[in-house]
Amino acid sequence: MSTTAIRSEGATGDARVGQIDMKLEVITLPVSDLDRAKEFYGGLAWRLDADFKSGNERAIQSLTGERDANWPAWYAEYMVRERSGQELPT
Protein backbone atom coordinates (compact mmCIF):
# COMPACT_ATOMS: atom_id res chain seq x y z
CA MET A 1 0.00 0.00 0.00
CA SER A 2 1.27 3.48 -0.81
CA THR A 3 0.20 7.04 -0.05
CA THR A 4 0.28 10.11 -2.23
CA ALA A 5 0.55 13.66 -0.90
CA ILE A 6 -1.88 16.08 -2.57
CA ARG A 7 -1.42 19.83 -2.27
CA SER A 8 -4.06 22.38 -3.10
CA GLU A 9 -3.07 25.41 -5.13
CA GLY A 10 -4.57 27.73 -2.46
CA ALA A 11 -2.78 26.10 0.49
CA THR A 12 -0.12 28.00 2.33
CA GLY A 13 2.98 26.56 3.93
CA ASP A 14 1.99 28.04 7.29
CA ALA A 15 -0.77 25.70 8.47
CA ARG A 16 -1.32 25.99 12.23
CA VAL A 17 -3.41 24.06 14.68
CA GLY A 18 -5.84 26.34 16.50
CA GLN A 19 -5.99 26.37 20.27
CA ILE A 20 -9.25 25.73 22.06
CA ASP A 21 -9.92 27.16 25.52
CA MET A 22 -11.37 24.06 27.18
CA LYS A 23 -13.03 24.05 30.55
CA LEU A 24 -14.51 21.32 32.71
CA GLU A 25 -18.27 21.70 32.41
CA VAL A 26 -19.66 18.86 34.53
CA ILE A 27 -18.29 16.81 37.39
CA THR A 28 -20.12 14.22 39.47
CA LEU A 29 -19.52 14.43 43.21
CA PRO A 30 -20.87 11.45 45.14
CA VAL A 31 -21.75 12.47 48.71
CA SER A 32 -23.21 10.59 51.66
CA ASP A 33 -25.20 13.54 53.04
CA LEU A 34 -26.86 15.55 50.28
CA ASP A 35 -28.23 18.27 52.55
CA ARG A 36 -24.81 18.79 54.14
CA ALA A 37 -23.16 19.04 50.71
CA LYS A 38 -25.86 21.45 49.45
CA GLU A 39 -25.34 23.68 52.50
CA PHE A 40 -21.56 23.55 52.06
CA TYR A 41 -21.57 24.50 48.36
CA GLY A 42 -24.21 27.14 49.01
CA GLY A 43 -21.80 28.63 51.56
CA LEU A 44 -19.25 28.94 48.74
CA ALA A 45 -21.78 31.06 46.85
CA TRP A 46 -22.41 28.32 44.27
CA ARG A 47 -25.66 28.73 42.36
CA LEU A 48 -28.24 25.90 42.62
CA ASP A 49 -29.30 25.15 39.03
CA ALA A 50 -31.41 22.01 39.57
CA ASP A 51 -32.63 19.84 42.43
CA PHE A 52 -34.31 16.50 41.59
CA LYS A 53 -35.35 13.55 43.76
CA SER A 54 -36.37 10.09 42.58
CA GLY A 55 -37.75 8.12 45.50
CA ASN A 56 -35.62 7.58 48.61
CA GLU A 57 -32.60 6.24 46.73
CA ARG A 58 -31.55 8.97 44.28
CA ALA A 59 -31.13 12.69 44.30
CA ILE A 60 -29.52 14.95 41.73
CA GLN A 61 -28.42 18.50 42.30
CA SER A 62 -26.68 20.76 39.84
CA LEU A 63 -24.61 23.63 41.19
CA THR A 64 -22.38 26.13 39.42
CA GLY A 65 -19.36 27.71 41.06
CA GLU A 66 -16.61 30.12 40.19
CA ARG A 67 -13.37 28.95 38.54
CA ASP A 68 -10.63 28.06 41.03
CA ALA A 69 -7.12 26.91 40.08
CA ASN A 70 -6.77 25.12 43.47
CA TRP A 71 -9.90 23.02 42.93
CA PRO A 72 -8.26 19.59 42.25
CA ALA A 73 -6.20 19.56 45.48
CA TRP A 74 -9.06 20.99 47.54
CA TYR A 75 -11.56 18.48 46.15
CA ALA A 76 -9.25 15.54 46.92
CA GLU A 77 -8.97 16.70 50.54
CA TYR A 78 -12.73 17.26 50.73
CA MET A 79 -13.52 13.74 49.51
CA VAL A 80 -11.13 12.10 51.99
CA ARG A 81 -12.58 14.07 54.91
CA GLU A 82 -16.22 13.72 53.81
CA ARG A 83 -15.94 9.94 53.50
CA SER A 84 -14.18 9.57 56.85
CA GLY A 85 -16.62 11.82 58.70
CA GLN A 86 -14.01 14.48 59.50
CA GLU A 87 -14.63 18.22 59.53
CA LEU A 88 -14.78 19.46 55.94
CA PRO A 89 -12.19 21.90 54.58
CA THR A 90 -13.20 25.46 53.81
C-alpha positions as CSV (number, residue, x, y, z in Angstrom):
1,M,0.0,0.0,0.0
2,S,1.3,3.5,-0.8
3,T,0.2,7.0,-0.1
4,T,0.3,10.1,-2.2
5,A,0.5,13.7,-0.9
6,I,-1.9,16.1,-2.6
7,R,-1.4,19.8,-2.3
8,S,-4.1,22.4,-3.1
9,E,-3.1,25.4,-5.1
10,G,-4.6,27.7,-2.5
11,A,-2.8,26.1,0.5
12,T,-0.1,28.0,2.3
13,G,3.0,26.6,3.9
14,D,2.0,28.0,7.3
15,A,-0.8,25.7,8.5
16,R,-1.3,26.0,12.2
17,V,-3.4,24.1,14.7
18,G,-5.8,26.3,16.5
19,Q,-6.0,26.4,20.3
20,I,-9.3,25.7,22.1
21,D,-9.9,27.2,25.5
22,M,-11.4,24.1,27.2
23,K,-13.0,24.1,30.6
24,L,-14.5,21.3,32.7
25,E,-18.3,21.7,32.4
26,V,-19.7,18.9,34.5
27,I,-18.3,16.8,37.4
28,T,-20.1,14.2,39.5
29,L,-19.5,14.4,43.2
30,P,-20.9,11.4,45.1
31,V,-21.8,12.5,48.7
32,S,-23.2,10.6,51.7
33,D,-25.2,13.5,53.0
34,L,-26.9,15.6,50.3
35,D,-28.2,18.3,52.6
36,R,-24.8,18.8,54.1
37,A,-23.2,19.0,50.7
38,K,-25.9,21.4,49.5
39,E,-25.3,23.7,52.5
40,F,-21.6,23.5,52.1
41,Y,-21.6,24.5,48.4
42,G,-24.2,27.1,49.0
43,G,-21.8,28.6,51.6
44,L,-19.3,28.9,48.7
45,A,-21.8,31.1,46.8
46,W,-22.4,28.3,44.3
47,R,-25.7,28.7,42.4
48,L,-28.2,25.9,42.6
49,D,-29.3,25.1,39.0
50,A,-31.4,22.0,39.6
51,D,-32.6,19.8,42.4
52,F,-34.3,16.5,41.6
53,K,-35.4,13.6,43.8
54,S,-36.4,10.1,42.6
55,G,-37.8,8.1,45.5
56,N,-35.6,7.6,48.6
57,E,-32.6,6.2,46.7
58,R,-31.6,9.0,44.3
59,A,-31.1,12.7,44.3
60,I,-29.5,15.0,41.7
61,Q,-28.4,18.5,42.3
62,S,-26.7,20.8,39.8
63,L,-24.6,23.6,41.2
64,T,-22.4,26.1,39.4
65,G,-19.4,27.7,41.1
66,E,-16.6,30.1,40.2
67,R,-13.4,28.9,38.5
68,D,-10.6,28.1,41.0
69,A,-7.1,26.9,40.1
70,N,-6.8,25.1,43.5
71,W,-9.9,23.0,42.9
72,P,-8.3,19.6,42.3
73,A,-6.2,19.6,45.5
74,W,-9.1,21.0,47.5
75,Y,-11.6,18.5,46.1
76,A,-9.3,15.5,46.9
77,E,-9.0,16.7,50.5
78,Y,-12.7,17.3,50.7
79,M,-13.5,13.7,49.5
80,V,-11.1,12.1,52.0
81,R,-12.6,14.1,54.9
82,E,-16.2,13.7,53.8
83,R,-15.9,9.9,53.5
84,S,-14.2,9.6,56.9
85,G,-16.6,11.8,58.7
86,Q,-14.0,14.5,59.5
87,E,-14.6,18.2,59.5
88,L,-14.8,19.5,55.9
89,P,-12.2,21.9,54.6
90,T,-13.2,25.5,53.8
